[in-house]
Amino acid sequence: MSLDELQRIKQWHLRHRDHPVESHLWDAMLTLWLAGWVGWIPAFAFDALWAAPLCAIAMSAPTLYATWRLRAHQARRLRCDWAR
């Protein structure tokens, strides 16, 4: 996911404060993303290799979430206004 896409989604959330659940979900995805990037260094430093796949999934959380939302939007199960 590019920085332009992240910025577009965040700007949409800032303009549409009447959707708090979506905003909180997006913030949770960004929190997971940050935790994944920060967590892989201690995972390798402390030989907790079991945490490496969790960090990899967390690092791709925003992309997975956006992909899921766009597919649901295309299938007309969910409306996604920030989709282009």
Phi and psi in radians as a Rosetta constraint file:
Dihedral C 1 N 2 CA 2 C 2 CIRCULARHARMONIC -1.452 0.35
Dihedral N 2 CA 2 C 2 N 3 CIRCULARHARMONIC 2.875 0.35
Dihedral C 2 N 3 CA 3 C 3 CIRCULARHARMONIC -1.135 0.35
Dihedral N 3 CA 3 C 3 N 4 CIRCULARHARMONIC -0.559 0.35
Dihedral C 3 N 4 CA 4 C 4 CIRCULARHARMONIC -1.109 0.35
Dihedral N 4 CA 4 C 4 N 5 CIRCULARHARMONIC -0.730 0.35
Dihedral C 4 N 5 CA 5 C 5 CIRCULARHARMONIC -1.151 0.35
Dihedral N 5 CA 5 C 5 N 6 CIRCULARHARMONIC -0.758 0.35
Dihedral C 5 N 6 CA 6 C 6 CIRCULARHARMONIC -1.049 0.35
Dihedral N 6 CA 6 C 6 N 7 CIRCULARHARMONIC -0.753 0.35
Dihedral C 6 N 7 CA 7 C 7 CIRCULARHARMONIC -1.139 0.35
Dihedral N 7 CA 7 C 7 N 8 CIRCULARHARMONIC -0.726 0.35
Dihedral C 7 N 8 CA 8 C 8 CIRCULARHARMONIC -1.073 0.35
Dihedral N 8 CA 8 C 8 N 9 CIRCULARHARMONIC -0.761 0.35
Dihedral C 8 N 9 CA 9 C 9 CIRCULARHARMONIC -1.174 0.35
Dihedral N 9 CA 9 C 9 N 10 CIRCULARHARMONIC -0.764 0.35
Dihedral C 9 N 10 CA 10 C 10 CIRCULARHARMONIC -1.126 0.35
Dihedral N 10 CA 10 C 10 N 11 CIRCULARHARMONIC -0.710 0.35
Dihedral C 10 N 11 CA 11 C 11 CIRCULARHARMONIC -1.109 0.35
Dihedral N 11 CA 11 C 11 N 12 CIRCULARHARMONIC -0.659 0.35
Dihedral C 11 N 12 CA 12 C 12 CIRCULARHARMONIC -1.070 0.35
Dihedral N 12 CA 12 C 12 N 13 CIRCULARHARMONIC -0.771 0.35
Dihedral C 12 N 13 CA 13 C 13 CIRCULARHARMONIC -1.121 0.35
Dihedral N 13 CA 13 C 13 N 14 CIRCULARHARMONIC -0.640 0.35
Dihedral C 13 N 14 CA 14 C 14 CIRCULARHARMONIC -1.199 0.35
Dihedral N 14 CA 14 C 14 N 15 CIRCULARHARMONIC -0.619 0.35
Dihedral C 14 N 15 CA 15 C 15 CIRCULARHARMONIC -1.331 0.35
Dihedral N 15 CA 15 C 15 N 16 CIRCULARHARMONIC -0.450 0.35
Dihedral C 15 N 16 CA 16 C 16 CIRCULARHARMONIC -2.034 0.35
Dihedral N 16 CA 16 C 16 N 17 CIRCULARHARMONIC 1.225 0.35
Dihedral C 16 N 17 CA 17 C 17 CIRCULARHARMONIC -1.260 0.35
Dihedral N 17 CA 17 C 17 N 18 CIRCULARHARMONIC -0.077 0.35
Dihedral C 17 N 18 CA 18 C 18 CIRCULARHARMONIC -1.445 0.35
Dihedral N 18 CA 18 C 18 N 19 CIRCULARHARMONIC 0.103 0.35
Dihedral C 18 N 19 CA 19 C 19 CIRCULARHARMONIC -2.060 0.35
Dihedral N 19 CA 19 C 19 N 20 CIRCULARHARMONIC 1.212 0.35
Dihedral C 19 N 20 CA 20 C 20 CIRCULARHARMONIC -1.178 0.35
Dihedral N 20 CA 20 C 20 N 21 CIRCULARHARMONIC -0.538 0.35
Dihedral C 20 N 21 CA 21 C 21 CIRCULARHARMONIC -1.153 0.35
Dihedral N 21 CA 21 C 21 N 22 CIRCULARHARMONIC -0.793 0.35
Dihedral C 21 N 22 CA 22 C 22 CIRCULARHARMONIC -1.075 0.35
Dihedral N 22 CA 22 C 22 N 23 CIRCULARHARMONIC -0.717 0.35
Dihedral C 22 N 23 CA 23 C 23 CIRCULARHARMONIC -1.112 0.35
Dihedral N 23 CA 23 C 23 N 24 CIRCULARHARMONIC -0.734 0.35
Dihedral C 23 N 24 CA 24 C 24 CIRCULARHARMONIC -1.193 0.35
Dihedral N 24 CA 24 C 24 N 25 CIRCULARHARMONIC -0.659 0.35
Dihedral C 24 N 25 CA 25 C 25 CIRCULARHARMONIC -1.113 0.35
Dihedral N 25 CA 25 C 25 N 26 CIRCULARHARMONIC -0.733 0.35
Dihedral C 25 N 26 CA 26 C 26 CIRCULARHARMONIC -1.135 0.35
Dihedral N 26 CA 26 C 26 N 27 CIRCULARHARMONIC -0.722 0.35
Dihedral C 26 N 27 CA 27 C 27 CIRCULARHARMONIC -1.094 0.35
Dihedral N 27 CA 27 C 27 N 28 CIRCULARHARMONIC -0.629 0.35
Dihedral C 27 N 28 CA 28 C 28 CIRCULARHARMONIC -1.142 0.35
Dihedral N 28 CA 28 C 28 N 29 CIRCULARHARMONIC -0.692 0.35
Dihedral C 28 N 29 CA 29 C 29 CIRCULARHARMONIC -1.124 0.35
Dihedral N 29 CA 29 C 29 N 30 CIRCULARHARMONIC -0.706 0.35
Dihedral C 29 N 30 CA 30 C 30 CIRCULARHARMONIC -1.204 0.35
Dihedral N 30 CA 30 C 30 N 31 CIRCULARHARMONIC -0.583 0.35
Dihedral C 30 N 31 CA 31 C 31 CIRCULARHARMONIC -1.149 0.35
Dihedral N 31 CA 31 C 31 N 32 CIRCULARHARMONIC -0.752 0.35
Dihedral C 31 N 32 CA 32 C 32 CIRCULARHARMONIC -1.076 0.35
Dihedral N 32 CA 32 C 32 N 33 CIRCULARHARMONIC -0.731 0.35
Dihedral C 32 N 33 CA 33 C 33 CIRCULARHARMONIC -1.029 0.35
Dihedral N 33 CA 33 C 33 N 34 CIRCULARHARMONIC -0.820 0.35
Dihedral C 33 N 34 CA 34 C 34 CIRCULARHARMONIC -1.155 0.35
Dihedral N 34 CA 34 C 34 N 35 CIRCULARHARMONIC -0.732 0.35
Dihedral C 34 N 35 CA 35 C 35 CIRCULARHARMONIC -1.091 0.35
Dihedral N 35 CA 35 C 35 N 36 CIRCULARHARMONIC -0.651 0.35
Dihedral C 35 N 36 CA 36 C 36 CIRCULARHARMONIC -1.126 0.35
Dihedral N 36 CA 36 C 36 N 37 CIRCULARHARMONIC -0.766 0.35
Dihedral C 36 N 37 CA 37 C 37 CIRCULARHARMONIC -1.184 0.35
Dihedral N 37 CA 37 C 37 N 38 CIRCULARHARMONIC -0.674 0.35
Dihedral C 37 N 38 CA 38 C 38 CIRCULARHARMONIC -1.333 0.35
Dihedral N 38 CA 38 C 38 N 39 CIRCULARHARMONIC -0.559 0.35
Dihedral C 38 N 39 CA 39 C 39 CIRCULARHARMONIC -1.369 0.35
Dihedral N 39 CA 39 C 39 N 40 CIRCULARHARMONIC -0.373 0.35
Dihedral C 39 N 40 CA 40 C 40 CIRCULARHARMONIC -1.246 0.35
Dihedral N 40 CA 40 C 40 N 41 CIRCULARHARMONIC -0.490 0.35
Dihedral C 40 N 41 CA 41 C 41 CIRCULARHARMONIC -1.158 0.35
Dihedral N 41 CA 41 C 41 N 42 CIRCULARHARMONIC -0.903 0.35
Dihedral C 41 N 42 CA 42 C 42 CIRCULARHARMONIC -1.120 0.35
Dihedral N 42 CA 42 C 42 N 43 CIRCULARHARMONIC -0.542 0.35
Dihedral C 42 N 43 CA 43 C 43 CIRCULARHARMONIC -1.056 0.35
Dihedral N 43 CA 43 C 43 N 44 CIRCULARHARMONIC -0.754 0.35
Dihedral C 43 N 44 CA 44 C 44 CIRCULARHARMONIC -1.374 0.35
Dihedral N 44 CA 44 C 44 N 45 CIRCULARHARMONIC -0.606 0.35
Dihedral C 44 N 45 CA 45 C 45 CIRCULARHARMONIC -1.149 0.35
Dihedral N 45 CA 45 C 45 N 46 CIRCULARHARMONIC -0.626 0.35
Dihedral C 45 N 46 CA 46 C 46 CIRCULARHARMONIC -1.774 0.35
Dihedral N 46 CA 46 C 46 N 47 CIRCULARHARMONIC 0.295 0.35
Dihedral C 46 N 47 CA 47 C 47 CIRCULARHARMONIC 0.938 0.35
Dihedral N 47 CA 47 C 47 N 48 CIRCULARHARMONIC 0.646 0.35
Dihedral C 47 N 48 CA 48 C 48 CIRCULARHARMONIC -1.707 0.35
Dihedral N 48 CA 48 C 48 N 49 CIRCULARHARMONIC 1.148 0.35
Dihedral C 48 N 49 CA 49 C 49 CIRCULARHARMONIC -1.139 0.35
Dihedral N 49 CA 49 C 49 N 50 CIRCULARHARMONIC -0.324 0.35
Dihedral C 49 N 50 CA 50 C 50 CIRCULARHARMONIC -1.132 0.35
Dihedral N 50 CA 50 C 50 N 51 CIRCULARHARMONIC -0.401 0.35
Dihedral C 50 N 51 CA 51 C 51 CIRCULARHARMONIC -1.461 0.35
Dihedral N 51 CA 51 C 51 N 52 CIRCULARHARMONIC -0.280 0.35
Dihedral C 51 N 52 CA 52 C 52 CIRCULARHARMONIC -1.046 0.35
Dihedral N 52 CA 52 C 52 N 53 CIRCULARHARMONIC -0.802 0.35
Dihedral C 52 N 53 CA 53 C 53 CIRCULARHARMONIC -1.118 0.35
Dihedral N 53 CA 53 C 53 N 54 CIRCULARHARMONIC -0.603 0.35
Dihedral C 53 N 54 CA 54 C 54 CIRCULARHARMONIC -1.137 0.35
Dihedral N 54 CA 54 C 54 N 55 CIRCULARHARMONIC -0.698 0.35
Dihedral C 54 N 55 CA 55 C 55 CIRCULARHARMONIC -1.142 0.35
Dihedral N 55 CA 55 C 55 N 56 CIRCULARHARMONIC -0.690 0.35
Dihedral C 55 N 56 CA 56 C 56 CIRCULARHARMONIC -1.115 0.35
Dihedral N 56 CA 56 C 56 N 57 CIRCULARHARMONIC -0.737 0.35
Dihedral C 56 N 57 CA 57 C 57 CIRCULARHARMONIC -1.141 0.35
Dihedral N 57 CA 57 C 57 N 58 CIRCULARHARMONIC -0.732 0.35
Dihedral C 57 N 58 CA 58 C 58 CIRCULARHARMONIC -1.123 0.35
Dihedral N 58 CA 58 C 58 N 59 CIRCULARHARMONIC -0.638 0.35
Dihedral C 58 N 59 CA 59 C 59 CIRCULARHARMONIC -1.161 0.35
Dihedral N 59 CA 59 C 59 N 60 CIRCULARHARMONIC -0.464 0.35
Dihedral C 59 N 60 CA 60 C 60 CIRCULARHARMONIC -1.758 0.35
Dihedral N 60 CA 60 C 60 N 61 CIRCULARHARMONIC 0.194 0.35
Dihedral C 60 N 61 CA 61 C 61 CIRCULARHARMONIC -1.013 0.35
Dihedral N 61 CA 61 C 61 N 62 CIRCULARHARMONIC -0.829 0.35
Dihedral C 61 N 62 CA 62 C 62 CIRCULARHARMONIC -1.079 0.35
Dihedral N 62 CA 62 C 62 N 63 CIRCULARHARMONIC -0.682 0.35
Dihedral C 62 N 63 CA 63 C 63 CIRCULARHARMONIC -1.160 0.35
Dihedral N 63 CA 63 C 63 N 64 CIRCULARHARMONIC -0.761 0.35
Dihedral C 63 N 64 CA 64 C 64 CIRCULARHARMONIC -1.099 0.35
Dihedral N 64 CA 64 C 64 N 65 CIRCULARHARMONIC -0.731 0.35
Dihedral C 64 N 65 CA 65 C 65 CIRCULARHARMONIC -1.130 0.35
Dihedral N 65 CA 65 C 65 N 66 CIRCULARHARMONIC -0.791 0.35
Dihedral C 65 N 66 CA 66 C 66 CIRCULARHARMONIC -1.139 0.35
Dihedral N 66 CA 66 C 66 N 67 CIRCULARHARMONIC -0.703 0.35
Dihedral C 66 N 67 CA 67 C 67 CIRCULARHARMONIC -1.097 0.35
Dihedral N 67 CA 67 C 67 N 68 CIRCULARHARMONIC -0.771 0.35
Dihedral C 67 N 68 CA 68 C 68 CIRCULARHARMONIC -1.068 0.35
Dihedral N 68 CA 68 C 68 N 69 CIRCULARHARMONIC -0.784 0.35
Dihedral C 68 N 69 CA 69 C 69 CIRCULARHARMONIC -1.103 0.35
Dihedral N 69 CA 69 C 69 N 70 CIRCULARHARMONIC -0.744 0.35
Dihedral C 69 N 70 CA 70 C 70 CIRCULARHARMONIC -1.168 0.35
Dihedral N 70 CA 70 C 70 N 71 CIRCULARHARMONIC -0.676 0.35
Dihedral C 70 N 71 CA 71 C 71 CIRCULARHARMONIC -1.160 0.35
Dihedral N 71 CA 71 C 71 N 72 CIRCULARHARMONIC -0.700 0.35
Dihedral C 71 N 72 CA 72 C 72 CIRCULARHARMONIC -1.151 0.35
Dihedral N 72 CA 72 C 72 N 73 CIRCULARHARMONIC -0.609 0.35
Dihedral C 72 N 73 CA 73 C 73 CIRCULARHARMONIC -1.160 0.35
Dihedral N 73 CA 73 C 73 N 74 CIRCULARHARMONIC -0.768 0.35
Dihedral C 73 N 74 CA 74 C 74 CIRCULARHARMONIC -1.164 0.35
Dihedral N 74 CA 74 C 74 N 75 CIRCULARHARMONIC -0.553 0.35
Dihedral C 74 N 75 CA 75 C 75 CIRCULARHARMONIC -1.455 0.35
Dihedral N 75 CA 75 C 75 N 76 CIRCULARHARMONIC 0.019 0.35
Dihedral C 75 N 76 CA 76 C 76 CIRCULARHARMONIC 1.068 0.35
Dihedral N 76 CA 76 C 76 N 77 CIRCULARHARMONIC 0.560 0.35
Dihedral C 76 N 77 CA 77 C 77 CIRCULARHARMONIC -1.669 0.35
Dihedral N 77 CA 77 C 77 N 78 CIRCULARHARMONIC -0.360 0.35
Dihedral C 77 N 78 CA 78 C 78 CIRCULARHARMONIC -2.611 0.35
Dihedral N 78 CA 78 C 78 N 79 CIRCULARHARMONIC 2.396 0.35
Dihedral C 78 N 79 CA 79 C 79 CIRCULARHARMONIC -1.561 0.35
Dihedral N 79 CA 79 C 79 N 80 CIRCULARHARMONIC 2.275 0.35
Dihedral C 79 N 80 CA 80 C 80 CIRCULARHARMONIC -2.245 0.35
Dihedral N 80 CA 80 C 80 N 81 CIRCULARHARMONIC 1.658 0.35
Dihedral C 80 N 81 CA 81 C 81 CIRCULARHARMONIC -1.238 0.35
Dihedral N 81 CA 81 C 81 N 82 CIRCULARHARMONIC -0.423 0.35
Dihedral C 81 N 82 CA 82 C 82 CIRCULARHARMONIC -1.466 0.35
Dihedral N 82 CA 82 C 82 N 83 CIRCULARHARMONIC -0.043 0.35
Dihedral C 82 N 83 CA 83 C 83 CIRCULARHARMONIC -1.283 0.35
Dihedral N 83 CA 83 C 83 N 84 CIRCULARHARMONIC 2.477 0.35
